[in-house]
């Protein structure tokens, strides 16, 4: 399986997860000899591909491409 590559221009995702889940992710990342960041990024990409039923790109058939928009200050 192709690994997700990271670029410094990417944004940081901060989230809170239960302690047990975090430990399980750390163990899984160690078993695959990757960082937790790489493991989580790969898991999210895999989940999105499966959820959308696509092989490579992250937008499904007939759907608009996935894009990220920068929030403006004061936007909810």
N, C-alpha and C positions, 0 to 999 in steps of 0.2 A: 504494500500500500504506500502511496506517495505521502511523504510527510509535508506538513504545512510549514512554509518558510516564513520567517518574521522579518520585518523591516522596521527600522526605528521611526518611520513616519506613521506607524499604526497607533491606535489609541489604546489606552489601558481600560480594562473592564474590572471594576471593583465590585465584589459581591461577597455576601456572607453565606457560608455553608456550615452545616453541622460538623462538629469535630470528627465524628466517625467517618463521614463521607470524605473529609479532607485527608484523613489518614489513609483511607482506601485509595484515593487518587495518588497520594505520594508513593504508596507501595506499588501501584500499577505503573507509575512513571519510572520508578527504580527498576522494576522488572524489565521494562522495555529500554532501559538505559537512555532516557530522555529527561528533559526538565519538566516540571509540573506545567509550566506555561505551554510547552510544546504539546504535552499530552492533552491538556484541556482544549487547546486550539484545534488539534486533530479530532478530538471527540465532538466538538461543536460542529466542525465542518462535516464530519461523517453523519451526525444526526440530521443536519439540514439537508444533505443529499438524500438520505433515506426518507425523510419527511416529505420532500418534494418529489420523490421518485425520479430523480435525475442521476446521471452518472458523473458528470464533470462539473458543469457550471452550477451556480447556486440559485438560478432562477428556473423554475419549471417550464414545461412546454406551455406556450400560450400566456405566460406571465411576463410582466415587465421585469427587466433586469434588476437585480438587487443593487441598491445604491445607498450610500450613507450621506446624510445631510447634516451639516453643522448647525447646531442650535444657536439661535441668537440670544443675547442676554435678555432676560426677562420672559423668555418663552417658557411655557409650561409643558 
